[in-house]
Amino acid sequence: MGSMIIGLDVGGTHTDAALISHGQVANHAKVRTDYKDLYSSVMGALDQVLDGVDVADLARIVFSTTLATNSVVQGKEDPAALIISAGPGLDPTNFLPTRDYYVVKGGIDHRGREIQPINPEEIRSIAREIHENYLTCLGVAGKFSTRNPTHELDIKKALGDGFQYIATGHTVSGNLNFPRRMITTYLNAAIYRTHKMFFDAVDRSLASRKITAPIYILKADGGTMGLHQSLDYSAQTILSGPAASVMGVLGLAHTEEEAVVLDIGGTTTDIAVLADGVPLLEPLGITLGPYKTLIRALFSKSVGIGGDSCVRINMGKVTIGPDRAGPAMAFGGPQPTPTDARVVMGLVKIGDHDRAVAGITGLAEILKVRVEYAAELIVNTTCRNIVNEVNAVIKQINSQPVYTIHEFLEGKVIRPRKIIIIGGPAPHLAPRLRELFRTATTVPEHYDVANAVGAGIARTTTEITLNVDTEREVLYCPEEQRRENVSSNFTKKDAIRVAFELLTKRARRMGALEEKIDMELVEDMEFNIVRNFYTTGKNIRIKAQVKPGITSKFFA
């Protein structure tokens, strides 16, 4: 196996690539993303970064992408059906993410026991109706499927083979939150075709290059998984782009302070936070638009402020975004942007200078100021808006418990001592941001392709949940779909041992290459089962993870 790594980030505006050799960035590339022809975007970046490189020297290629995120944020995910097996209690119709839903008979209780069977004929009838509505992807979610997935599997079997993709709720997370499980299952189905389009473009690009190195994709938690496995977990790629930003900063900036990470792109600015150099985590799951999910992710917030954001004059004031109408006018776009302002100020020499001046001149005439002053006002307004968004994020973080990717920090208050800026406009906006934040700012080397670097150097991560009921003498791991009998004297120590064994196997299957996998317990709980004043067994719950982080092979 070779020693080189490629990280490739398919962003909303650009596709970036970085070639990493012997722990250093040896080459990088940036091309425009064409969503109508992703193959050309990926091939264009690969062709540049692999110029003169023997593909046999590649150890792995890791992709990150904003495709899934953008489709959900913009409300453009595909219609998908959702079949729900809820049993008694919580009314699932209060939390539904789609109009195409079916609540079916059948139920599993909190200990994994069947309280009402599934009716296969009811499921087959629903399948016919879904086909008549021309839906090809759907999800199946049961309330306690993490304790026993039998009903979800029975429903999937009864639906037959006529669908492009069927997502099942017990595979999305070991957590018990049923409303979030329904939504996450639905999203897996609703963005499947979008992710499949990306998968096919990548597969075709690499095949044409005769690249046989292992292929991975970055997840929202800053870890990687195999590209082929991602077809069953497409929702895990949501917020893959912001995660790449954070991992890139970990590798390029080397800070142990509390810091804010700003990735200023063409479409959005992504805001993340480090506590003592460690990324913050959304432990329960991210909220994306109207969807509260079980997708474990690094904490980040995307705001509609970027180099290509539309600049307008509203009641005598400059407004930036949140929309993007296309590229900057300097590159043939229809409306003036902050990028055009930077061209007018002479901060960058890119694109058509005269078109950029024409666009900013139109705004200057409305404001009745010189064109140079209008350009400076646009850049200053962009920076002030970013500062306001960061302050709001810090306030939000400090109003709730603080979790990092490694631990819960009780009583922690975040007070950033450094601003780390990446993305194309980073060096041009850094001086003004430094003045506004009144704190140290830094622009790391390779700032313009930090996302691609972050994707390339991220470690393979995964997690598992183990549920043991010693009274019923059963052990179940939902992520591995593993159910087995155990003895009545099975202990928490036994459960931890099994959890780490399963986690190691899962990590290897998902592509972990490290000789020693860095694992940790996230949760270990044990409760007595008491009947008639006697302890009749124990409920044991174990959650373990491979720690997110950067590969030890990167030494920048």
MARRO-414065 format. One record per residue (C-alpha): z, y, x; residue in one letter. Coordinates in steps of 0.001 Angstrom, whole numbers. Layout:
! MARRO-414065
R       up    north     east  resn
R        Z        Y        X     a
...
This chain:
! MARRO-414065
R       up    north     east  resn
R        0        0        0     m
R     -817     3526     1201     g
R     1599     6358     1855     s
R      -16     9259        8     m
R      962    10506    -3466     i
R    -1028    12604    -5917     i
R      685    14692    -8584     g
R    -1608    16059   -11292     l
R     -513    18428   -14075     d
R    -2866    18942   -17038     v
R    -1657    22291   -18359     g
R    -2708    24491   -21239     g
R    -4744    26780   -18963     t
R    -5176    24998   -15633     h
R    -5168    21467   -14277     t
R    -3332    21403   -10944     d
R    -3318    18665    -8332     a
R    -1287    18175    -5170     a
R    -1771    15590    -2421     l
R     1514    14664     -733     i
R     1403    12937     2632     s
R     4388    12089     4843     h
R     6670    14149     2619     g
R     4529    17304     2794     q
R     1910    18920      544     v
R    -1290    18177     2461     a
R    -3808    19579      -36     n
R    -3863    21115    -3501     h
R    -6326    22196    -6165     a
R    -6489    24216    -9378     k
R    -9247    24017   -12032     v
R    -9584    25287   -15593     r
R    -8491    22803   -18290     t
R   -11242    21991   -20766     d
R    -9617    20241   -23734     y
R   -13037    19251   -25041     k
R   -13803    17521   -21752     d
R   -10568    16358   -20139     l
R   -12512    13918   -17997     y
R   -14232    16795   -16193     s
R   -10930    18659   -15757     s
R    -9205    15653   -14220     v
R   -12236    14751   -12089     m
R   -12624    18338   -10873     g
R    -9018    18457    -9643     a
R    -9230    14981    -8104     l
R   -12510    15714    -6323     d
R   -11022    18779    -4651     q
R    -7698    17274    -3643     v
R    -9234    13993    -2414     l
R   -11915    15604     -277     d
R   -12006    13570     2926     g
R    -9259    11186     1786     v
R    -9576     7395     1675     d
R    -8350     6392    -1787     v
R    -7014     3164     -282     a
R    -4281     5314     1303     d
R    -2865     6295    -2104     l
R      550     4813    -2954     a
R      664     6212    -6489     r
R     -651     8923    -8822     i
R     1612    10703   -11320     v
R      387    12853   -14208     f
R     2180    15407   -16338     s
R      666    17038   -19392     t
R     1331    19588   -22116     t
R    -1142    17991   -24554     l
R     1492    16318   -26731     a
R     3760    19370   -26662     t
R      975    21748   -27630     n
R     -207    19556   -30506     s
R     3302    19458   -32007     v
R     4154    23128   -31400     v
R      852    24227   -32947     q
R     1257    21820   -35880     g
R    -1893    19919   -34892     k
R     -490    16412   -34642     e
R    -2448    13788   -36582     d
R    -1303    12785   -40086     p
R      739     9584   -39930     a
R     2583     7461   -42473     a
R     6238     6481   -42250     l
R     7858     3375   -43768     i
R    11638     3556   -44067     i
R    14160      765   -44545     s
R    17383     2671   -45193     a
R    19636      479   -47314     g
R    22507     2140   -49206     p
R    24124     5432   -48198     g
R    22252     8280   -46534     l
R    19223     9465   -48532     d
R    16324     9458   -46016     p
R    14190    11781   -48171     t
R    16379    14700   -47055     n
R    15034    14419   -43502     f
R    11416    13313   -43854     l
R     8845    14732   -41407     p
R     5793    13721   -43488     t
R     4567    13580   -47075     r
R     3097    10119   -46466     d
R     6348     8189   -46624     y
R     7466     4956   -48270     y
R    11116     3954   -48759     v
R    11164      169   -49112     v
R    13694    -2416   -50239     k
R    15856    -4065   -47613     g
R    18775    -3082   -45416     g
R    20784    -3893   -42277     i
R    24432    -2856   -41966     d
R    26145    -1130   -39026     h
R    26953    -4468   -37376     r
R    23395    -5768   -37613     g
R    23884    -8021   -40666     r
R    21220    -8250   -43350     e
R    22461    -6935   -46696     i
R    19097    -7024   -48506     q
R    15866    -8725   -47381     p
R    12451    -7115   -46975     i
R     9838    -7834   -49652     n
R     6597    -8716   -47764     p
R     4428    -8227   -50837     e
R     5778    -4655   -51206     e
R     4789    -3989   -47582     i
R     1278    -5419   -48048     r
R      793    -3183   -51095     s
R     1866     -151   -49049     i
R     -552    -1158   -46286     a
R    -3431    -1091   -48764     r
R    -2414     2393   -49952     e
R    -2164     3725   -46381     i
R    -5648     2382   -45660     h
R    -6952     4087   -48808     e
R    -5526     7375   -47476     n
R    -7488     6837   -44231     y
R    -4377     6872   -42034     l
R    -4653     4754   -38902     t
R    -1246     5334   -37276     c
R     2199     4918   -38794     l
R     5859     4441   -37976     g
R     8483     1982   -39214     v
R    12144     3047   -39069     a
R    15287     1174   -40143     g
R    18731     2769   -40297     k
R    20520      252   -38080     f
R    17532    -1225   -36278     s
R    19258     -621   -32926     t
R    21773    -3276   -34012     r
R    19159    -5645   -35432     n
R    15391    -4915   -35385     p
R    14425    -7848   -37610     t
R    13389    -5747   -40607     h
R    11248    -3379   -38546     e
R     9526    -6349   -36923     l
R     9049    -8094   -40300     d
R     7528    -4929   -41780     i
R     5184    -4557   -38819     k
R     4075    -8173   -39194     k
R     3472    -7789   -42947     a
R     1370    -4664   -42380     l
R    -1232    -6741   -40557     g
R    -3613    -5896   -37730     d
R    -5724    -3204   -39403     g
R    -3989     -152   -37905     f
R    -4645     1588   -34609     q
R     -950     1953   -33810     y
R     2416     1120   -35409     i
R     5530     2726   -33893     a
R     8916     1047   -34393     t
R    12219     2924   -34495     g
R    14358      493   -32495     h
R    12281     1140   -29349     t
R    12621     4949   -29275     v
R    16318     5158   -28347     s
R    19559     3204   -28436     g
R    21337     6077   -30222     n
R    22287     5646   -33873     l
R    21217     9006   -35397     n
R    18969     7833   -38253     f
R    17354    11186   -39227     p
R    16380    11801   -35594     r
R    15168     8209   -35289     r
R    12842     8623   -38278     m
R    11408    11835   -36851     i
R    10955    10420   -33345     t
R     9260     7306   -34722     t
R     6919     9490   -36763     y
R     6054    11636   -33731     l
R     5227     8522   -31694     n
R     2641     7699   -34335     a
R     1443    11252   -34997     a
R      578    12075   -31379     i
R     -667     8617   -30417     y
R    -4350     9513   -30676     r
R    -3873    12738   -28702     t
R    -2130    10815   -25948     h
R    -4733     8034   -26112     k
R    -7445    10647   -25546     m
R    -5591    11814   -22429     f
R    -5038     8204   -21331     f
R    -8742     7378   -21695     d
R    -9792    10477   -19718     a
R    -7404     9573   -16896     v
R    -8418     5901   -16934     d
R   -12099     6779   -16807     r
R   -11605     9364   -14044     s
R    -9702     7006   -11791     l
R   -12077     4111   -12432     a
R   -15065     6265   -11429     s
R   -13225     7089    -8206     r
R   -12395     3388    -7692     k
R    -8709     4263    -7434     i
R    -6468     1228    -7849     t
R    -3095     2780    -6920     a
R     -313     2531    -9551     p
R     -587     5250   -12204     i
R     2409     6939   -13831     y
R     3122     9740   -16263     i
R     6090    12108   -16237     l
R     8559    11909   -19129     k
R    10571    14713   -20671     a
R    13698    13673   -18728     d
R    12029    14323   -15373     g
R    11372    10653   -14599     g
R     8170     8640   -14613     t
R     6910     5582   -16441     m
R     3751     3528   -16067     g
R      689     5095   -17696     l
R     -101     1942   -19686     h
R     3498     1744   -20966     q
R     3223     5344   -22150     s
R      856     4278   -24946     l
R     3873     2778   -26733     d
R     6107     5785   -25977     y
R     3741     8736   -26388     s
R     6514    11024   -27689     a
R     8290    10661   -24337     q
R     5507    12789   -22807     t
R     6508    15776   -24954     i
R     7795    18500   -22587     l
R     6355    16588   -19642     s
R     4964    19890   -18307     g
R     8299    21781   -18201     p
R     9942    18708   -16652     a
R     7331    18805   -13885     a
R     8279    22430   -13179     s
R    11931    21536   -12683     v
R    11206    18522   -10488     m
R     8851    20632    -8385     g
R    11558    23228    -7827     v
R    14031    20494    -6826     l
R    11618    19402    -4147     g
R    10396    22817    -2990     l
R    13330    25216    -3351     a
R    16351    23128    -2206     h
R    19090    25076    -3954     t
R    22670    24034    -4693     e
R    23445    27193    -6662     e
R    23346    27991   -10339     e
R    19780    29121   -10860     a
R    17146    29918   -13461     v
R    13726    28315   -13045     v
R    10775    30308   -14397     l
R     7352    28697   -14588     d
R     4979    31503   -15552     i
R     1725    29935   -16649     g
R    -1362    31138   -18429     g
R     -155    30294   -21937     t
R     3642    30161   -21758     t
R     6647    30806   -19556     t
R     8951    27796   -19314     d
R    12638    28545   -18703     i
R    14990    25927   -17233     a
R    18458    26136   -15699     v
R    20157    24430   -12744     l
R    23947    23993   -12585     a
R    24889    23787    -8909     d
R    21335    22729    -8170     g
R    21244    19997   -10865     v
R    18990    20302   -13970     p
R    20591    20629   -17392     l
R    19921    17935   -19958     l
R    19486    17722   -23735     e
R    21659    14590   -24101     p
R    21126    13812   -27795     l
R    17471    14788   -27982     g
R    15175    17799   -28013     i
R    14352    20001   -30968     t
R    10669    20904   -31041     l
R     9567    23226   -33823     g
R    10868    21684   -37079     p
R    11552    18311   -35464     y
R    14985    17186   -34262     k
R    14322    14138   -32117     t
R    15983    11457   -29995     l
R    13748    12309   -27033     i
R    16003    12630   -24005     r
R    14801    15627   -21987     a
R    15622    18201   -19374     l
R    16785    21420   -20993     f
R    13978    23965   -21165     s
R    12585    26632   -23430     k
R     8928    27597   -23685     s
R     8088    31139   -24790     v
R     4683    32621   -25554     g
R     4463    34876   -22508     i
R     1821    34048   -19910     g
R     -922    35449   -17768     g
R    -3467    34994   -20559     d
R    -1271    36200   -23448     s
R    -2917    38740   -25735     c
R    -1860    42339   -25046     v
R    -1837    44706   -28029     r
R     -523    48135   -28964     i
R     1758    48052   -31989     n
R     3160    51372   -33260     m
R     2668    52951   -29850     g
R     4322    50103   -27918     k
R     2859    47359   -25734     v
R     3333    43802   -27071     t
R     2703    40623   -25110     i
R     1665    37403   -26898     g
R     2899    35071   -28152     p
R     -688    33964   -28800     d
R    -3521    33343   -26365     r
R    -7086    34025   -27478     a
R    -8692    32566   -24358     g
R    -8896    33431   -20671     p
R    -8394    36949   -19313     a
R   -11229    39418   -19819     m
R   -11811    39209   -16074     a
R   -12918    35624   -16745     f
R   -14940    36344   -19876     g
R   -12146    36301   -22428     g
R   -12107    38396   -25634     p
R    -8865    40386   -25240     q
R    -6934    42140   -22450     p
R    -4118    40167   -20840     t
R    -1390    40591   -18206     p
R    -3790    38947   -15750     t
R    -6261    41794   -16350     d
R    -3435    44255   -15712     a
R    -2708    42590   -12363     r
R    -6408    42807   -11464     v
R    -6455    46536   -12294     v
R    -3332    47114   -10176     m
R    -4985    45376    -7231     g
R    -2338    42645    -7105     l
R    -5038    39955    -7259     v
R    -8741    39959    -6474     k
R   -10071    37465    -8978     i
R   -12697    37446   -11710     g
R   -14769    40414   -12860     d
R   -12880    43585   -11900     h
R   -14997    45830   -14124     d
R   -14366    43727   -17251     r
R   -10619    43774   -16558     a
R   -10706    47579   -16180     v
R   -12680    47900   -19421     a
R   -10102    45866   -21319     g
R    -7091    47812   -20001     i
R    -8950    51123   -20472     t
R    -9188    50455   -24205     g
R    -5402    50084   -24368     l
R    -4853    53132   -22139     a
R    -6898    55283   -24507     e
R    -4716    54234   -27451     i
R    -1577    55035   -25430     l
R    -3191    58229   -24072     k
R    -2275    57387   -20477     v
R    -4180    56647   -17273     r
R    -5558    53120   -16952     v
R    -3420    52445   -13850     e
R     -278    53468   -15726     y
R    -1227    51247   -18698     a
R    -1667    48280   -16350     a
R     1739    48890   -14772     e
R     3316    49249   -18225     l
R     1854    45876   -19268     i
R     3261    44114   -16193     v
R     6675    45762   -16663     n
R     6754    44811   -20348     t
R     5867    41216   -19473     t
R     8781    41089   -17034     c
R    11245    42712   -19446     r
R    10313    40237   -22168     n
R    10898    37340   -19780     i
R    14308    38743   -18803     v
R    15308    39099   -22469     n
R    14319    35481   -23137     e
R    16291    34253   -20115     v
R    19395    36151   -21225     n
R    19107    34557   -24665     a
R    18808    31094   -23088     v
R    21908    31625   -20909     i
R    23859    32832   -23954     k
R    22765    29738   -25890     q
R    23782    27383   -23066     i
R    27200    28980   -22688     n
R    27902    28624   -26409     s
R    27817    24816   -26272     q
R    28899    21923   -23999     p
R    27004    21779   -20699     v
R    25369    18494   -19691     y
R    23401    17894   -16511     t
R    21186    14885   -15801     i
R    24205    13271   -14102     h
R    27334    14332   -15975     e
R    29097    16380   -18621     f
R    30590    19587   -17160     l
R    33644    20382   -19268     e
R    34353    24122   -19574     g
R    31366    25052   -17413     k
R    30034    28611   -17754     v
R    26580    29237   -16299     i
R    26245    32430   -14229     r
R    22904    32280   -12389     p
R    22925    33497    -8791     r
R    19239    32941    -8148     k
R    15913    33160    -9995     i
R    13289    30668    -8779     i
R     9775    31603    -9877     i
R     6695    29364    -9845     i
R     3241    29582   -11420     g
R      180    31649   -10520     g
R     1636    35145   -11225     p
R     4950    34357    -9452     a
R     4599    36490    -6282     p
R     3220    39471    -8192     h
R     5969    39539   -10840     l
R     8856    38590    -8541     a
R     9609    42134    -7237     p
R     9905    43588   -10741     r
R    11885    40582   -12004     l
R    14256    40986    -9046     r
R    14924    44597   -10098     e
R    15489    43682   -13740     l
R    17696    40642   -13099     f
R    19565    42409   -10298     r
R    19889    39112    -8501     t
R    18111    37196    -5765     a
R    14665    35845    -6599     t
R    12616    33377    -4615     t
R     9037    32143    -4790     v
R     8836    28757    -3047     p
R     5910    27534     -996     e
R     3184    25927    -3127     h
R     4474    27915    -6120     y
R     1050    27810    -7773     d
R      950    23981    -7946     v
R     4688    23266    -8174     a
R     4175    21338   -11440     n
R     1791    18935    -9750     a
R     4204    18537    -6826     v
R     7058    17860    -9266     g
R     5071    15174   -11077     a
R     4164    13499    -7795     g
R     7672    13314    -6339     i
R     9621    12379    -9498     a
R    11526     9108    -9489     r
R    10893     6408   -12108     t
R    13668     6623   -14696     t
R    14692     4729   -17788     t
R    17807     3916   -19783     e
R    19153     1062   -21855     i
R    21815      619   -24527     t
R    23810    -2577   -24889     l
R    25688    -3406   -28101     n
R    28072    -6396   -28131     v
R    29974    -7757   -31133     d
R    32300   -10487   -29856     t
R    33475   -11417   -33360     e
R    29895   -12277   -34293     r
R    29286   -13443   -30687     e
R    26059   -11456   -30340     v
R    24608    -9068   -27730     l
R    21649    -6769   -28436     y
R    19654    -4349   -26268     c
R    17225    -2365   -28498     p
R    15074     -918   -25692     e
R    14397    -4417   -24352     e
R    14320    -6004   -27821     q
R    16708    -8588   -26416     r
R    19181   -10407   -28635     r
R    21336   -13310   -27444     e
R    24554   -15127   -28185     n
R    27697   -14501   -26106     v
R    31155   -16054   -26072     s
R    34046   -14573   -28039     s
R    35819   -13665   -24769     n
R    32872   -11629   -23460     f
R    34337    -8494   -21798     t
R    33252    -4914   -21142     k
R    32942    -5833   -17456     k
R    30499    -8586   -18436     d
R    28555    -6094   -20564     a
R    28263    -3615   -17688     i
R    26968    -6362   -15391     r
R    24333    -7423   -17941     v
R    23383    -3788   -18588     a
R    22673    -3137   -14913     f
R    20701    -6387   -14631     e
R    18524    -5447   -17615     l
R    18151    -1876   -16379     l
R    16968    -3058   -12967     t
R    14339    -5332   -14512     k
R    13200    -2607   -16910     r
R    12912      -31   -14107     a
R    10861    -2428   -11965     r
R     8571    -3160   -14915     r
R     8108      577   -15513     m
R     7083     1096   -11912     g
R    10186     1837    -9827     a
R     9237     1346    -6179     l
R    12504     2318    -4465     e
R    14183     -511    -2565     e
R    17535      443    -4103     k
R    17515     1738    -7688     i
R    20080     4502    -8222     d
R    21807     3577   -11496     m
R    24838     4913   -13327     e
R    26859     4397   -16501     l
R    26345     7105   -19075     v
R    28664     5630   -21688     e
R    31081     2679   -21886     d
R    33073     2236   -25083     m
R    35158     -597   -26511     e
R    36804     -875   -29929     f
R    38946    -3612   -31432     n
R    37811    -5270   -34653     i
R    40949    -5705   -36776     v
R    41296    -7879   -39879     r
R    44598    -8491   -41695     n
R    46491    -6826   -38849     f
R    44957    -9158   -36239     y
R    42334    -8369   -33587     t
R    39404   -10669   -34304     t
R    36943    -9330   -31748     g
R    35587    -6292   -29957     k
R    32680    -3882   -30376     n
R    31368    -2921   -26934     i
R    28753     -225   -26340     r
R    27245      411   -22909     i
R    24585     2974   -21992     k
R    23204     3035   -18455     a
R    20407     4966   -16778     q
R    18413     5282   -13608     v
R    19354     8728   -12313     k
R    16522    11270   -12569     p
R    15658    12866    -9244     g
R    12990    13127    -6571     i
R    11753    10241    -4504     t
R    13335     9858    -1073     s
R     9844     9841      412     k
R     9516    13611     -125     f
R    11114    15705     2605     f
R     9644    19182     2111     a
